Amino acid sequence: MDRAIYDVSQINAYLQQTMDNDPLLGNLCIRGELSNYKVYPSGHHYFTMKDAGGALRCVMFKSSAARLRFRPENGMKVLALGKISVYPRDGMYQLYCTGLMLDGVGDLHAAFEQMKAKLMAEGLFDPTHKKPLPTYPGRIAMITSAAGAAVHDMLRILRKRYPLTKVLLLPVRVQGAEAPAELCGAIRYANRWKLADLVIVGRGGGSLEDLWAFNDETLARTIYASEIPVISAVGHEPDVSISDYVADLRAATPSNAAELATPDQGALRQRLSDMEAAMVSALTRQIHAGRQRLRVLAAARSLQSLTGYFDERRLLLDSMERRMLSAASQNLGKNRQRYACMTAALDAMSPLKVLARGYAIGKQEDGRLLRSVEQVQPGEKIVLALTDGDLAAEVTEIHRRTEHA
C-alpha cells in the first residue's frame, strides 16, 4: 500500500486552514499573564501569555495595537481576544490578538492610572508650577460645548456673581476622538491672541468613556504650557480627570468653576460699603482733630496780639542767651582749672626747679647734655648751668663710679 508524501509547507498550510475553519479557535477570549512583551519598529506587538500550566505565543498587529487604551506591561493579568492559527513559515501556532483588556480592571481605568503616574513623574502636577488666578478677571474664555447645559449654567452664574467680566465662548467638541485636538487648539488659540485673563475648560457629567477626552496626554501638556491660568471643570464632583491634576485649579463642576473664577458682587458691594463707612469715620475724626487744633491756635497769644509773636520770640531768645552764657561760663571755668593743673605739672618737671635746689647741669660746648663721663676726656671744656648763670670749666680728672659705689 502506497503512502502519500507531503511537503512541510503543505502540512503547515493544512493546519492553518483547519484552524482557521474551526469556530472555536476563530473567536477566543483567553486569560493569562503577559510575558516578554515587545514592540517592534514596525508597530507590531509580540508577547507571550502564560499561566501555571503553559504558555502561548501571541502577536498583535499595528492596526489592532493602535486601539489600545493602556500600555501593556509584563506581569499584567489580561484577557486577550483573537484567533489561533499557524504561521506557515515557522510551523508554530500562535494567537493573533485583536484586543487586550485588563482582567478584573477596566482598561480605561488602567490607562488613567498609567497616564497619571507618567505625568506626575515628569512634574506636570507640581503645585509650584500652578499660576494664581486673577482676583478680578476682565475676560474669561470658556472652552466647552456650545450645546451643553454646562455653558448655560456657567453663563448664568457669571452674570449673577460678577457682571463686569466679559465672557468669550470657544465652542469645541468635548467627547469623541476629535475632542482632544479641538480642546488643545482652543487653548493654544486663546494663548496666542491673549484673548482672556482666565480660561475655563470642561464639560458636564457623563461616563468615564464620555469624559475620556480630558485624560488625553496632549491636552494635559497643552494645559501645562498655557500662559493663561486654567480652571478644569470636568463632570460632577466625584469625577476626576488628568486635566484636573495639571490645571492651575480644579473645580468640582462647571458651575463651581464659575464661582471660583469670579468674586461675588454682593460681597464686593458689602466690602465697598464697609470701606466707605471706614473712610467717612476717618475723615470725621480728622476734621474733628483739625477743628480742635484750630481752636488751640486761635487761643494762642501770638494770634491775640500783633506784637505777641515777637514778644514770645524775644523771650525765647533771652532764654537761649542765658543758657548759652551759662554754658560758656561753665566751660571756661573747666578750662581754667585744667590749665592750672597742667601748669603745676609742667612747673614741677622744670629743670630750673632742680637747679634751685643746688644742683647743676653739665653740657658740652655744643650744648649737648652730659649724661655720662664717657662723653668727655680730660682737658675738654664743659659748661655748668646754675640757677643764676653758667660756668665755663675744664675737665682735669675723670673718676668713674664703680658698681658698688
C-alpha positions in Angstrom: 0.0 0.0 0.0 1.4 3.3 -1.1 1.5 6.1 1.5 1.0 9.7 0.5 4.0 12.0 0.9 3.6 15.7 1.8 5.9 18.7 1.9 6.3 20.6 5.2 4.7 23.7 3.7 1.7 21.5 2.7 1.2 20.3 6.2 1.6 23.8 7.7 -0.9 25.1 5.2 -3.3 22.3 6.0 -3.0 23.0 9.7 -3.5 26.7 9.1 -6.7 26.1 7.0 -8.0 23.6 9.6 -7.5 26.1 12.5 -8.9 29.0 10.5 -12.1 27.0 9.8 -12.5 25.9 13.4 -15.2 28.2 15.0 -13.8 27.7 18.5 -10.3 28.8 17.5 -11.6 31.6 15.4 -13.1 33.7 18.2 -11.3 33.2 21.5 -11.0 35.1 24.8 -8.0 33.8 26.7 -7.0 34.7 30.3 -3.3 34.8 31.2 -0.3 36.8 32.3 1.8 38.9 29.9 5.4 38.0 29.5 8.3 39.0 27.2 6.2 41.9 25.8 8.0 43.7 22.9 7.0 46.4 20.5 8.9 46.3 17.2 9.7 49.3 15.0 7.1 48.0 12.6 4.5 48.8 15.2 3.5 45.1 15.8 3.4 43.8 19.3 4.8 40.4 20.2 4.4 38.7 23.6 3.6 35.5 25.5 0.6 34.7 27.6 1.2 32.2 30.3 -0.4 30.6 33.3 0.7 27.9 35.8 0.4 25.1 33.2 1.7 26.5 30.0 2.5 29.4 27.6 1.1 30.7 24.3 2.8 32.9 21.8 0.9 35.9 20.6 1.1 38.7 18.1 -0.9 41.9 17.8 -0.6 43.8 14.5 -0.1 47.6 14.4 -3.7 48.3 13.4 -5.1 46.5 16.5 -2.4 47.8 18.8 -3.4 51.4 17.9 -6.7 50.9 19.6 -5.2 50.0 23.0 -6.2 52.4 25.7 -3.5 51.3 28.1 0.2 50.4 27.9 0.6 46.6 28.3 3.4 45.6 30.7 5.0 42.3 31.7 3.1 40.7 34.6 -0.3 42.2 33.8 -3.3 39.8 34.1 -5.2 40.3 30.9 -8.0 38.9 28.7 -6.9 38.6 25.1 -9.3 38.5 22.1 -8.4 36.9 18.8 -7.9 33.6 16.9 -5.4 30.7 16.9 -3.7 30.0 13.7 -0.4 28.6 12.3 2.4 30.8 10.9 3.3 28.6 7.9 6.9 29.7 7.7 7.8 28.5 11.2 5.2 25.9 11.6 4.2 27.3 15.0 0.8 28.2 16.1 0.1 31.5 17.9 -2.7 33.8 19.0 -3.4 36.6 16.6 -4.7 39.1 19.1 -7.2 41.8 18.1 -7.7 43.3 21.6 -6.5 43.3 25.2 -8.3 44.0 28.4 -7.1 44.0 31.9 -8.5 41.1 33.9 -10.7 42.5 36.7 -9.9 46.2 36.0 -11.2 48.2 33.1 -8.7 49.2 30.5 -9.7 52.9 30.8 -9.0 52.9 34.5 -5.6 51.3 33.9 -4.8 53.8 31.2 -5.8 56.6 33.5 -3.5 55.4 36.3 -0.6 54.9 33.9 -1.0 58.4 32.4 -1.4 59.9 35.9 1.8 58.2 37.1 3.8 59.2 34.0 2.8 62.9 34.1 3.3 63.1 37.9 6.8 61.7 37.5 7.5 64.4 34.9 6.4 67.2 37.3 3.2 68.3 35.5 1.2 68.2 38.7 3.8 70.2 40.7 2.0 72.8 42.8 4.9 75.2 42.4 4.0 75.5 38.7 0.4 76.4 39.2 -0.4 80.0 38.4 -2.6 82.2 40.7 -6.0 83.2 39.3 -6.7 86.9 38.7 -8.8 88.4 41.5 -11.0 90.5 39.2 -10.8 88.9 35.7 -11.7 91.2 32.9 -12.2 88.5 30.3 -12.9 84.8 30.7 -12.6 82.3 27.9 -14.9 79.2 28.2 -13.7 76.2 26.2 -16.6 73.8 26.1 -19.5 72.6 24.0 -21.9 75.3 22.9 -24.8 72.9 23.0 -24.3 71.5 26.6 -26.1 72.6 29.7 -22.7 73.4 31.4 -22.2 76.5 29.3 -25.6 77.9 30.2 -25.0 77.2 33.9 -21.7 79.0 33.8 -23.0 82.0 32.0 -25.9 82.3 34.4 -23.6 82.2 37.5 -21.1 84.6 35.9 -23.8 87.2 35.1 -25.1 86.9 38.7 -21.8 87.0 40.5 -19.7 89.4 38.5 -21.4 91.0 35.5 -18.4 93.2 34.9 -16.4 90.4 33.3 -16.6 89.7 29.6 -17.2 86.1 28.6 -15.8 84.6 25.3 -17.0 81.2 24.3 -14.7 78.9 22.2 -17.0 76.1 21.2 -15.4 72.6 20.8 -16.4 69.0 20.9 -15.9 67.5 24.4 -16.5 63.9 23.5 -15.1 61.5 20.9 -11.9 61.0 19.1 -11.7 64.6 17.7 -12.3 66.3 21.0 -8.7 66.3 22.4 -7.4 68.1 19.3 -10.1 70.7 19.4 -9.6 71.3 23.1 -5.9 71.8 22.6 -6.4 74.0 19.6 -8.8 76.3 21.5 -6.3 76.6 24.5 -3.4 77.5 22.1 -5.6 80.0 20.2 -6.6 81.8 23.5 -2.9 82.0 24.5 -1.6 83.1 21.1 -4.0 86.0 20.8 -4.2 86.8 24.6 -7.9 86.5 24.5 -8.6 86.3 28.2 -7.3 86.6 31.7 -8.6 83.2 32.7 -9.6 80.0 30.8 -12.2 77.5 31.9 -12.0 74.1 30.3 -14.6 71.5 30.9 -18.0 69.8 30.3 -20.9 68.3 32.2 -21.1 64.9 33.7 -21.0 61.6 31.9 -19.5 58.1 31.9 -15.8 57.5 32.0 -15.9 57.0 28.3 -17.7 60.3 27.8 -15.1 62.2 29.8 -12.1 60.4 28.3 -11.1 63.3 26.1 -9.9 65.2 29.3 -7.5 62.3 30.1 -5.6 62.9 26.8 -1.8 63.4 27.3 -1.5 66.1 24.6 -4.3 68.1 26.3 -2.6 67.7 29.7 0.7 69.1 28.2 -1.2 71.9 26.5 -2.8 73.0 29.7 0.6 72.8 31.5 2.2 75.1 28.8 -0.7 77.6 28.9 0.5 81.1 30.0 -3.1 82.0 30.9 -4.3 80.4 34.2 -6.6 77.4 33.5 -9.5 76.1 35.6 -10.5 72.4 34.8 -14.2 71.7 35.4 -15.0 68.2 34.2 -18.1 66.3 35.1 -19.5 66.1 38.6 -17.7 66.3 41.9 -16.6 62.6 42.1 -15.2 62.7 38.5 -11.5 63.3 38.4 -9.6 63.7 35.1 -5.9 64.2 34.2 -6.9 67.8 33.2 -7.9 68.4 36.8 -4.5 67.4 38.1 -2.5 69.5 35.6 -4.7 72.6 35.6 -4.0 75.6 37.9 -7.2 74.9 39.8 -9.7 72.1 39.8 -13.4 72.8 40.0 -15.9 70.1 41.2 -18.4 71.1 38.5 -18.6 73.7 35.7 -20.9 75.8 38.0 -18.3 75.6 40.7 -15.7 76.8 38.2 -17.8 80.0 37.5 -17.9 80.6 41.3 -14.2 80.1 41.7 -13.3 82.3 38.7 -15.1 85.4 39.9 -15.8 87.4 43.1 -19.3 87.7 44.3 -20.8 91.1 43.6 -22.8 91.0 46.8 -19.7 90.5 48.9 -17.9 93.3 46.9 -20.8 95.7 47.5 -20.7 95.0 51.2 -16.9 95.4 51.2 -17.2 98.7 49.4 -19.9 99.8 51.9 -17.6 98.9 54.8 -14.7 100.8 53.2 -16.9 103.8 52.6 -18.0 103.8 56.3 -14.4 103.5 57.4 -13.4 106.4 55.2 -16.2 108.6 56.5 -15.3 107.7 60.1 -11.6 108.5 59.5 -12.4 111.8 57.7 -14.7 112.8 60.6 -12.0 112.1 63.1 -9.5 114.1 61.0 -11.9 117.1 60.8 -12.6 117.0 64.5 -8.9 116.9 65.3 -8.3 119.8 62.8 -11.0 121.9 64.4 -9.6 121.2 67.9 -6.1 122.3 66.7 -7.6 125.4 65.1 -9.2 126.3 68.4 -5.9 125.9 70.2 -4.1 128.0 67.6 -6.9 130.7 67.7 -6.4 131.0 71.5 -2.6 131.4 71.2 -1.1 134.7 72.4 0.6 135.3 69.1 -2.8 135.5 67.4 -4.4 137.5 70.1 -1.9 140.4 69.8 0.0 141.8 66.8 3.2 142.0 68.9 2.6 138.8 70.8 4.5 136.6 68.4 7.6 138.9 68.6 7.4 139.1 72.4 7.4 135.3 72.6 10.4 135.1 70.3 12.2 137.7 72.3 11.6 135.7 75.5 12.8 132.6 73.7 16.0 134.5 72.6 16.6 135.8 76.1 16.3 132.2 77.5 18.6 130.8 74.9 21.1 133.7 75.6 21.1 132.9 79.3 21.6 129.2 78.6 24.5 129.9 76.2 26.2 132.3 78.6 25.9 129.8 81.5 27.3 127.0 79.3 30.2 129.2 78.2 31.0 130.2 81.8 31.0 126.6 82.9 33.2 125.6 80.0 35.6 128.5 80.7 35.9 127.5 84.4 36.7 123.9 83.5 39.4 125.0 81.0 40.9 127.4 83.6 41.1 124.6 86.2 42.6 122.3 83.6 45.2 124.9 82.7 46.2 125.4 86.3 46.7 121.7 86.7 48.8 121.4 83.6 50.9 124.4 84.6 51.6 123.0 88.0 52.6 119.7 86.4 55.0 121.4 84.0 56.4 123.6 86.7 57.2 120.6 88.9 59.1 119.0 86.0 61.0 122.2 85.1 64.9 121.9 85.2 65.0 125.3 86.8 63.4 123.8 89.9 66.1 121.3 90.0 68.8 124.0 89.8 67.2 126.0 92.5 67.7 123.1 94.9 71.5 123.4 94.5 72.1 121.1 91.5 74.0 122.0 88.3 73.5 120.7 84.7 76.6 119.8 82.7 76.8 120.5 79.0 79.3 120.1 76.2 80.4 123.2 74.4 78.0 122.4 71.6 75.1 122.4 74.1 74.5 118.6 74.4 73.7 117.5 77.9 76.3 115.4 79.7 74.8 112.1 80.9 78.0 110.0 81.2 81.7 110.5 81.9 82.3 108.6 78.6 81.2 111.7 76.7 84.3 113.8 77.7 88.0 113.4 78.0 90.5 115.2 80.4 91.3 118.6 79.1 88.0 119.2 77.4 86.0 122.2 78.3 82.4 122.0 79.5 79.7 124.3 80.7 77.9 124.0 84.1 74.5 125.6 84.2 73.4 127.0 87.6 70.2 128.7 88.7 71.6 132.2 88.1 74.1 131.6 85.3 76.7 129.4 83.6 80.3 128.4 84.5 83.0 127.5 82.0 85.1 124.7 83.3 87.8 122.3 82.1 87.9 118.6 82.9 91.2 117.7 84.7 90.3 114.3 86.0 87.7 111.6 85.5 86.6 109.4 88.3 84.4 106.6 87.2 81.9 105.2 89.7 82.1 101.6 90.4 79.0 99.4 90.7 79.5 99.1 94.5 79.9 102.8 95.0 
